[in-house]
Amino acid sequence: MKIGVPKEIKNNENRVGMTPAGVFELTKRHHEVFVQQNAGLGSGFFDDDYKEVGATIMNTIEDVYDSAELIVKVKEPIEAEYALIKPQHVVFTYFHFASSETLTKAMLQSNAVCIAYETVEDKEGTLPLLTPMSEVAGRMAIQQGAKYLEKPIKGRGVLLGGVPGVPPGKVLVLGAGVVGIQAAKMAAGLGAHVTIMDINMKQLRYVNDVMPSHVVTEFSSEYNIRKRIKDHDLIIGGVLVKGAKAPKLITQDMLKEMRPGTVLVDVAVDQGGCIETTKATTHEAPTFIIDDVVHYCVANMPGAVPYTSTLALTNVTLPYVIRLANQGWELACKTDGMLAKGLNIVKGKIVYEEIAEAFSWSVSAM
Ligand SMILES: NC(=O)c1ccc[n+]([C@@H]2O[C@H](COP(=O)([O-])OP(=O)(O)OC[C@H]3O[C@@H](n4cnc5c(N)ncnc54)[C@H](O)[C@@H]3O)[C@@H](O)[C@H]2O)c1
């Protein structure tokens, strides 16, 4: 099969859909791979690295789309890319259709096949192509939170690990899923005192079993959250209710209960955020302050660490790319139920119920 890897053009997106290791696996199986010039540069991969394993380097994004049948990307296509996507294409990337009617209409019009990373689902109902990005964001949340706790950037001026003779900082993590556990682990590693909350007792039992004793679990309730926010320095929002907007666990009135310079990192911002005062921010301007409380609400946190994120993402996408290339999308989806869950749009028809529901449209039968 002919596979295209375009350079991402979304603002501040430095990840790339395939590494040289991925190209190696595909050319070994006699597929042709077309990589746009400098596509991997932001993630530390040079054109020569791709050439060495058999890729053809293309000068323009148009050349990539014109040459390929299967397009492997990272982010959803932005407007400038809509016209490049044609009926012969199968596009495998993050789409997040439910959050953009414009994108959905454009992809319906393209008559292409759109397979979304974020809806590929395993037998346990988890989302294996989302997990690595949550792992990155959870760990980054502590790195960013620790930075914004510094006084010159309006934080409380607390060193999370403390020093001998001075107690460590306190971190409250809301949600003990992928983001929450990774955040708790990082904070614990720095020596901070960590409280992690969830409504799922199975998750809390797991955390209690595997974490050191300075990570304390507590059932998530408004009462408990109100009690903890008063003396915690850094609060991480990592909750998710599948298919729904994040519940607002921290309301605006609670900000007044916090100490000035407390830092909130709302990782759940992409689902509307679990903090009432959350507004999505960017890597250029990541924070804002309300009632002396610092808010960090960047919606694409992994984009800031492309070296790590590209590898983490492509580790999990490559097996599916190989299947799509070897079998074609129809057979691959027929024989792999997990991949079939990723089918969102097929040649002008929506085949994923939640997307149609998001716009009150009807789903077309495949
Ligand atoms: N900002 C970013 O760059 C970025 C990157 C990756 C993921 N995310 C987002 O982070 C969020 C969390 O993702 P995840 O992979 O950890 O999800 P997950 O499903 O693994 O974990 C979510 C946890 O929230 C818990 N939860 C639900 N309601 C709760 C409540 N009322 N109180 C406490 N806990 C509650 C669930 O029981 C679950 O354990 C998602 O919205 C995801 O999209 C954002």
The ligand as a Gaussian input file, in Angstrom:
#p B3LYP/6-31G(d) Opt

LIG

0 1
 N       -5.074000      18.522000      28.371000
 C       -4.482000      17.537000      27.719000
 O       -3.532000      17.750000      26.969000
 C       -4.947000      16.138000      27.921000
 C       -4.135000      15.053000      27.503000
 C       -4.583000      13.745000      27.757000
 C       -5.819000      13.550000      28.396000
 N       -6.576000      14.637000      28.751000
 C       -7.870000      14.500000      29.448000
 O       -7.685000      14.143000      30.816000
 C       -8.908000      13.599000      31.305000
 C       -8.637000      12.332000      32.113000
 O       -8.184000      11.311000      31.223000
 P       -7.816000       9.843000      31.743000
 O       -7.199000       9.142000      30.586000
 O       -7.077000       9.902000      33.016000
 O       -9.265000       9.239000      32.022000
 P       -9.585000       7.912000      32.874000
 O      -10.904000       7.431000      32.396000
 O       -8.429000       6.977000      32.873000
 O       -9.732000       8.463000      34.372000
 C      -10.738000       9.330000      34.781000
 C      -11.065000       9.049000      36.233000
 O      -11.985000      10.058000      36.671000
 C      -12.782000       9.444000      37.649000
 N      -13.932000      10.254000      38.000000
 C      -15.110000      10.390000      37.364000
 N      -15.934000      11.208000      38.059000
 C      -15.240000      11.597000      39.161000
 C      -15.527000      12.433000      40.267000
 N      -16.711000      13.034000      40.402000
 N      -14.569000      12.615000      41.211000
 C      -13.369000      12.025000      41.108000
 N      -13.052000      11.193000      40.085000
 C      -13.967000      10.998000      39.131000
 C      -13.118000       8.101000      37.003000
 O      -13.637000       7.171000      37.945000
 C      -11.759000       7.697000      36.448000
 O      -11.023000       6.885000      37.361000
 C       -9.774000      13.370000      30.068000
 O      -10.694000      14.430000      29.933000
 C       -8.770000      13.402000      28.928000
 O       -9.368000      13.751000      27.699000
 C       -6.162000      15.896000      28.507000

